[in-house]
Amino acid sequence: MRSLPDTVEDLLDDLETHYPPLCKDPSETLEQHYNYAGQVQLIADLRARYDWTHENHRMESILKET
């Protein structure tokens, strides 16, 4: 078992590495593929929320400096 990374960004990088978007393999069932696709979508949603939050915090700190 892999240990958890120390930061949210490292965790997302790790998840994206281990769960890349894939086309359906002929040997997997549709249910298996839907399950995997759901995991990939969850990771993509988390990445989008993280990036949005990180960008907003960066913008807030820039605006406070002006």
Jmol script that loads the backbone (N, CA, C; Angstrom):
load data "model"
ATOM      1  N   MET A   1       0.846  -1.176   0.000  1.00  0.00           N
ATOM      2  CA  MET A   1       0.000   0.000   0.000  1.00  0.00           C
ATOM      3  C   MET A   1       0.893   1.241   0.000  1.00  0.00           C
ATOM      4  N   ARG A   2       0.502   2.221  -0.831  1.00  0.00           N
ATOM      5  CA  ARG A   2       1.257   3.473  -0.896  1.00  0.00           C
ATOM      6  C   ARG A   2       0.838   4.376   0.259  1.00  0.00           C
ATOM      7  N   SER A   3       1.803   5.120   0.776  1.00  0.00           N
ATOM      8  CA  SER A   3       1.465   6.089   1.821  1.00  0.00           C
ATOM      9  C   SER A   3       0.852   7.332   1.173  1.00  0.00           C
ATOM     10  N   LEU A   4       0.089   8.072   1.971  1.00  0.00           N
ATOM     11  CA  LEU A   4      -0.533   9.296   1.472  1.00  0.00           C
ATOM     12  C   LEU A   4       0.504  10.402   1.340  1.00  0.00           C
ATOM     13  N   PRO A   5       0.435  11.176   0.265  1.00  0.00           N
ATOM     14  CA  PRO A   5       1.319  12.337   0.126  1.00  0.00           C
ATOM     15  C   PRO A   5       1.021  13.369   1.216  1.00  0.00           C
ATOM     16  N   ASP A   6       1.955  14.282   1.408  1.00  0.00           N
ATOM     17  CA  ASP A   6       1.847  15.266   2.485  1.00  0.00           C
ATOM     18  C   ASP A   6       0.936  16.449   2.167  1.00  0.00           C
ATOM     19  N   THR A   7       0.746  16.762   0.890  1.00  0.00           N
ATOM     20  CA  THR A   7      -0.064  17.930   0.552  1.00  0.00           C
ATOM     21  C   THR A   7      -1.235  17.527  -0.345  1.00  0.00           C
ATOM     22  N   VAL A   8      -2.217  18.387  -0.410  1.00  0.00           N
ATOM     23  CA  VAL A   8      -3.380  18.132  -1.265  1.00  0.00           C
ATOM     24  C   VAL A   8      -2.934  18.067  -2.722  1.00  0.00           C
ATOM     25  N   GLU A   9      -2.074  18.972  -3.119  1.00  0.00           N
ATOM     26  CA  GLU A   9      -1.609  18.982  -4.508  1.00  0.00           C
ATOM     27  C   GLU A   9      -0.866  17.690  -4.850  1.00  0.00           C
ATOM     28  N   ASP A  10      -0.011  17.226  -3.952  1.00  0.00           N
ATOM     29  CA  ASP A  10       0.694  15.964  -4.184  1.00  0.00           C
ATOM     30  C   ASP A  10      -0.274  14.784  -4.226  1.00  0.00           C
ATOM     31  N   LEU A  11      -1.307  14.823  -3.404  1.00  0.00           N
ATOM     32  CA  LEU A  11      -2.321  13.767  -3.419  1.00  0.00           C
ATOM     33  C   LEU A  11      -3.043  13.744  -4.765  1.00  0.00           C
ATOM     34  N   LEU A  12      -3.433  14.907  -5.249  1.00  0.00           N
ATOM     35  CA  LEU A  12      -4.104  14.974  -6.544  1.00  0.00           C
ATOM     36  C   LEU A  12      -3.190  14.493  -7.666  1.00  0.00           C
ATOM     37  N   ASP A  13      -1.924  14.889  -7.629  1.00  0.00           N
ATOM     38  CA  ASP A  13      -0.957  14.412  -8.627  1.00  0.00           C
ATOM     39  C   ASP A  13      -0.850  12.889  -8.594  1.00  0.00           C
ATOM     40  N   ASP A  14      -0.791  12.323  -7.392  1.00  0.00           N
ATOM     41  CA  ASP A  14      -0.694  10.876  -7.225  1.00  0.00           C
ATOM     42  C   ASP A  14      -1.943  10.183  -7.778  1.00  0.00           C
ATOM     43  N   LEU A  15      -3.111  10.707  -7.436  1.00  0.00           N
ATOM     44  CA  LEU A  15      -4.354  10.113  -7.926  1.00  0.00           C
ATOM     45  C   LEU A  15      -4.457  10.205  -9.449  1.00  0.00           C
ATOM     46  N   GLU A  16      -4.075  11.336 -10.009  1.00  0.00           N
ATOM     47  CA  GLU A  16      -4.127  11.499 -11.465  1.00  0.00           C
ATOM     48  C   GLU A  16      -3.167  10.551 -12.162  1.00  0.00           C
ATOM     49  N   THR A  17      -2.044  10.247 -11.520  1.00  0.00           N
ATOM     50  CA  THR A  17      -1.084   9.297 -12.085  1.00  0.00           C
ATOM     51  C   THR A  17      -1.634   7.880 -12.069  1.00  0.00           C
ATOM     52  N   HIS A  18      -2.280   7.507 -10.971  1.00  0.00           N
ATOM     53  CA  HIS A  18      -2.764   6.138 -10.816  1.00  0.00           C
ATOM     54  C   HIS A  18      -4.152   5.907 -11.411  1.00  0.00           C
ATOM     55  N   TYR A  19      -4.889   6.968 -11.709  1.00  0.00           N
ATOM     56  CA  TYR A  19      -6.219   6.856 -12.303  1.00  0.00           C
ATOM     57  C   TYR A  19      -6.339   7.786 -13.507  1.00  0.00           C
ATOM     58  N   PRO A  20      -5.563   7.525 -14.551  1.00  0.00           N
ATOM     59  CA  PRO A  20      -5.664   8.382 -15.740  1.00  0.00           C
ATOM     60  C   PRO A  20      -6.954   8.067 -16.508  1.00  0.00           C
ATOM     61  N   PRO A  21      -7.465   9.032 -17.264  1.00  0.00           N
ATOM     62  CA  PRO A  21      -8.627   8.744 -18.095  1.00  0.00           C
ATOM     63  C   PRO A  21      -8.274   7.663 -19.120  1.00  0.00           C
ATOM     64  N   LEU A  22      -9.111   6.657 -19.236  1.00  0.00           N
ATOM     65  CA  LEU A  22      -8.873   5.553 -20.160  1.00  0.00           C
ATOM     66  C   LEU A  22     -10.127   5.248 -20.959  1.00  0.00           C
ATOM     67  N   CYS A  23      -9.930   4.749 -22.173  1.00  0.00           N
ATOM     68  CA  CYS A  23     -11.047   4.222 -22.956  1.00  0.00           C
ATOM     69  C   CYS A  23     -11.433   2.866 -22.381  1.00  0.00           C
ATOM     70  N   LYS A  24     -12.658   2.476 -22.631  1.00  0.00           N
ATOM     71  CA  LYS A  24     -13.135   1.185 -22.148  1.00  0.00           C
ATOM     72  C   LYS A  24     -12.334   0.061 -22.805  1.00  0.00           C
ATOM     73  N   ASP A  25     -11.845  -0.841 -21.981  1.00  0.00           N
ATOM     74  CA  ASP A  25     -11.141  -2.024 -22.462  1.00  0.00           C
ATOM     75  C   ASP A  25     -12.194  -3.074 -22.830  1.00  0.00           C
ATOM     76  N   PRO A  26     -12.015  -3.766 -23.941  1.00  0.00           N
ATOM     77  CA  PRO A  26     -13.012  -4.782 -24.322  1.00  0.00           C
ATOM     78  C   PRO A  26     -13.218  -5.872 -23.269  1.00  0.00           C
ATOM     79  N   SER A  27     -12.217  -6.101 -22.423  1.00  0.00           N
ATOM     80  CA  SER A  27     -12.343  -7.166 -21.426  1.00  0.00           C
ATOM     81  C   SER A  27     -13.112  -6.740 -20.178  1.00  0.00           C
ATOM     82  N   GLU A  28     -13.360  -5.442 -20.010  1.00  0.00           N
ATOM     83  CA  GLU A  28     -14.081  -4.998 -18.814  1.00  0.00           C
ATOM     84  C   GLU A  28     -15.562  -4.810 -19.113  1.00  0.00           C
ATOM     85  N   THR A  29     -16.360  -4.981 -18.074  1.00  0.00           N
ATOM     86  CA  THR A  29     -17.796  -4.782 -18.237  1.00  0.00           C
ATOM     87  C   THR A  29     -18.089  -3.287 -18.260  1.00  0.00           C
ATOM     88  N   LEU A  30     -19.263  -2.962 -18.742  1.00  0.00           N
ATOM     89  CA  LEU A  30     -19.676  -1.561 -18.756  1.00  0.00           C
ATOM     90  C   LEU A  30     -19.743  -1.020 -17.328  1.00  0.00           C
ATOM     91  N   GLU A  31     -20.215  -1.840 -16.405  1.00  0.00           N
ATOM     92  CA  GLU A  31     -20.287  -1.429 -14.998  1.00  0.00           C
ATOM     93  C   GLU A  31     -18.888  -1.119 -14.450  1.00  0.00           C
ATOM     94  N   GLN A  32     -17.913  -1.955 -14.764  1.00  0.00           N
ATOM     95  CA  GLN A  32     -16.542  -1.709 -14.307  1.00  0.00           C
ATOM     96  C   GLN A  32     -16.012  -0.406 -14.894  1.00  0.00           C
ATOM     97  N   HIS A  33     -16.286  -0.185 -16.171  1.00  0.00           N
ATOM     98  CA  HIS A  33     -15.802   1.039 -16.808  1.00  0.00           C
ATOM     99  C   HIS A  33     -16.485   2.276 -16.230  1.00  0.00           C
ATOM    100  N   TYR A  34     -17.790   2.199 -16.009  1.00  0.00           N
ATOM    101  CA  TYR A  34     -18.506   3.328 -15.396  1.00  0.00           C
ATOM    102  C   TYR A  34     -17.953   3.632 -14.003  1.00  0.00           C
ATOM    103  N   ASN A  35     -17.638   2.606 -13.249  1.00  0.00           N
ATOM    104  CA  ASN A  35     -17.082   2.786 -11.910  1.00  0.00           C
ATOM    105  C   ASN A  35     -15.731   3.509 -12.003  1.00  0.00           C
ATOM    106  N   TYR A  36     -14.868   3.051 -12.900  1.00  0.00           N
ATOM    107  CA  TYR A  36     -13.559   3.681 -13.072  1.00  0.00           C
ATOM    108  C   TYR A  36     -13.722   5.125 -13.565  1.00  0.00           C
ATOM    109  N   ALA A  37     -14.614   5.321 -14.535  1.00  0.00           N
ATOM    110  CA  ALA A  37     -14.839   6.670 -15.068  1.00  0.00           C
ATOM    111  C   ALA A  37     -15.341   7.615 -13.969  1.00  0.00           C
ATOM    112  N   GLY A  38     -16.146   7.096 -13.050  1.00  0.00           N
ATOM    113  CA  GLY A  38     -16.615   7.911 -11.929  1.00  0.00           C
ATOM    114  C   GLY A  38     -15.474   8.328 -11.025  1.00  0.00           C
ATOM    115  N   GLN A  39     -14.525   7.421 -10.805  1.00  0.00           N
ATOM    116  CA  GLN A  39     -13.362   7.762  -9.986  1.00  0.00           C
ATOM    117  C   GLN A  39     -12.526   8.843 -10.669  1.00  0.00           C
ATOM    118  N   VAL A  40     -12.331   8.688 -11.974  1.00  0.00           N
ATOM    119  CA  VAL A  40     -11.565   9.675 -12.733  1.00  0.00           C
ATOM    120  C   VAL A  40     -12.263  11.033 -12.691  1.00  0.00           C
ATOM    121  N   GLN A  41     -13.589  11.040 -12.830  1.00  0.00           N
ATOM    122  CA  GLN A  41     -14.337  12.296 -12.795  1.00  0.00           C
ATOM    123  C   GLN A  41     -14.249  12.965 -11.430  1.00  0.00           C
ATOM    124  N   LEU A  42     -14.316  12.174 -10.361  1.00  0.00           N
ATOM    125  CA  LEU A  42     -14.187  12.727  -9.016  1.00  0.00           C
ATOM    126  C   LEU A  42     -12.825  13.399  -8.843  1.00  0.00           C
ATOM    127  N   ILE A  43     -11.774  12.753  -9.307  1.00  0.00           N
ATOM    128  CA  ILE A  43     -10.428  13.327  -9.208  1.00  0.00           C
ATOM    129  C   ILE A  43     -10.350  14.619 -10.017  1.00  0.00           C
ATOM    130  N   ALA A  44     -10.943  14.628 -11.215  1.00  0.00           N
ATOM    131  CA  ALA A  44     -10.941  15.842 -12.046  1.00  0.00           C
ATOM    132  C   ALA A  44     -11.712  16.971 -11.359  1.00  0.00           C
ATOM    133  N   ASP A  45     -12.830  16.641 -10.722  1.00  0.00           N
ATOM    134  CA  ASP A  45     -13.611  17.658  -9.996  1.00  0.00           C
ATOM    135  C   ASP A  45     -12.819  18.210  -8.816  1.00  0.00           C
ATOM    136  N   LEU A  46     -12.150  17.334  -8.090  1.00  0.00           N
ATOM    137  CA  LEU A  46     -11.323  17.789  -6.960  1.00  0.00           C
ATOM    138  C   LEU A  46     -10.189  18.683  -7.440  1.00  0.00           C
ATOM    139  N   ARG A  47      -9.562  18.323  -8.564  1.00  0.00           N
ATOM    140  CA  ARG A  47      -8.477  19.144  -9.128  1.00  0.00           C
ATOM    141  C   ARG A  47      -9.012  20.522  -9.513  1.00  0.00           C
ATOM    142  N   ALA A  48     -10.165  20.557 -10.149  1.00  0.00           N
ATOM    143  CA  ALA A  48     -10.740  21.842 -10.558  1.00  0.00           C
ATOM    144  C   ALA A  48     -11.048  22.705  -9.342  1.00  0.00           C
ATOM    145  N   ARG A  49     -11.604  22.120  -8.298  1.00  0.00           N
ATOM    146  CA  ARG A  49     -11.910  22.882  -7.079  1.00  0.00           C
ATOM    147  C   ARG A  49     -10.625  23.366  -6.406  1.00  0.00           C
ATOM    148  N   TYR A  50      -9.610  22.500  -6.366  1.00  0.00           N
ATOM    149  CA  TYR A  50      -8.326  22.888  -5.762  1.00  0.00           C
ATOM    150  C   TYR A  50      -7.712  24.052  -6.548  1.00  0.00           C
ATOM    151  N   ASP A  51      -7.659  23.920  -7.877  1.00  0.00           N
ATOM    152  CA  ASP A  51      -7.064  24.972  -8.703  1.00  0.00           C
ATOM    153  C   ASP A  51      -7.833  26.281  -8.560  1.00  0.00           C
ATOM    154  N   TRP A  52      -9.179  26.205  -8.542  1.00  0.00           N
ATOM    155  CA  TRP A  52     -10.000  27.404  -8.394  1.00  0.00           C
ATOM    156  C   TRP A  52      -9.726  28.073  -7.048  1.00  0.00           C
ATOM    157  N   THR A  53      -9.697  27.276  -5.975  1.00  0.00           N
ATOM    158  CA  THR A  53      -9.446  27.812  -4.637  1.00  0.00           C
ATOM    159  C   THR A  53      -8.060  28.427  -4.553  1.00  0.00           C
ATOM    160  N   HIS A  54      -7.065  27.720  -5.091  1.00  0.00           N
ATOM    161  CA  HIS A  54      -5.683  28.208  -5.059  1.00  0.00           C
ATOM    162  C   HIS A  54      -5.563  29.531  -5.829  1.00  0.00           C
ATOM    163  N   GLU A  55      -6.204  29.621  -6.982  1.00  0.00           N
ATOM    164  CA  GLU A  55      -6.149  30.842  -7.786  1.00  0.00           C
ATOM    165  C   GLU A  55      -6.851  31.993  -7.071  1.00  0.00           C
ATOM    166  N   ASN A  56      -7.992  31.727  -6.441  1.00  0.00           N
ATOM    167  CA  ASN A  56      -8.702  32.787  -5.713  1.00  0.00           C
ATOM    168  C   ASN A  56      -7.890  33.300  -4.534  1.00  0.00           C
ATOM    169  N   HIS A  57      -7.232  32.405  -3.810  1.00  0.00           N
ATOM    170  CA  HIS A  57      -6.389  32.848  -2.696  1.00  0.00           C
ATOM    171  C   HIS A  57      -5.218  33.675  -3.199  1.00  0.00           C
ATOM    172  N   ARG A  58      -4.659  33.281  -4.346  1.00  0.00           N
ATOM    173  CA  ARG A  58      -3.548  34.035  -4.925  1.00  0.00           C
ATOM    174  C   ARG A  58      -4.023  35.427  -5.327  1.00  0.00           C
ATOM    175  N   MET A  59      -5.185  35.505  -5.943  1.00  0.00           N
ATOM    176  CA  MET A  59      -5.718  36.802  -6.356  1.00  0.00           C
ATOM    177  C   MET A  59      -6.029  37.673  -5.147  1.00  0.00           C
ATOM    178  N   GLU A  60      -6.573  37.101  -4.094  1.00  0.00           N
ATOM    179  CA  GLU A  60      -6.876  37.872  -2.883  1.00  0.00           C
ATOM    180  C   GLU A  60      -5.603  38.439  -2.278  1.00  0.00           C
ATOM    181  N   SER A  61      -4.537  37.669  -2.265  1.00  0.00           N
ATOM    182  CA  SER A  61      -3.284  38.169  -1.691  1.00  0.00           C
ATOM    183  C   SER A  61      -2.687  39.270  -2.582  1.00  0.00           C
ATOM    184  N   ILE A  62      -2.860  39.174  -3.874  1.00  0.00           N
ATOM    185  CA  ILE A  62      -2.377  40.226  -4.773  1.00  0.00           C
ATOM    186  C   ILE A  62      -3.174  41.507  -4.556  1.00  0.00           C
ATOM    187  N   LEU A  63      -4.488  41.382  -4.408  1.00  0.00           N
ATOM    188  CA  LEU A  63      -5.322  42.559  -4.207  1.00  0.00           C
ATOM    189  C   LEU A  63      -5.046  43.227  -2.869  1.00  0.00           C
ATOM    190  N   LYS A  64      -4.705  42.448  -1.857  1.00  0.00           N
ATOM    191  CA  LYS A  64      -4.387  43.036  -0.553  1.00  0.00           C
ATOM    192  C   LYS A  64      -3.097  43.835  -0.598  1.00  0.00           C
ATOM    193  N   GLU A  65      -2.190  43.465  -1.485  1.00  0.00           N
ATOM    194  CA  GLU A  65      -0.907  44.165  -1.604  1.00  0.00           C
ATOM    195  C   GLU A  65      -1.037  45.506  -2.297  1.00  0.00           C
ATOM    196  N   THR A  66      -2.126  45.699  -3.037  1.00  0.00           N
ATOM    197  CA  THR A  66      -2.264  46.961  -3.790  1.00  0.00           C
ATOM    198  C   THR A  66      -2.970  48.022  -2.986  1.00  0.00           C
TER     199      THR A  66
END
end "model"
wireframe off; spacefill off
backbone 0.3
color backbone group
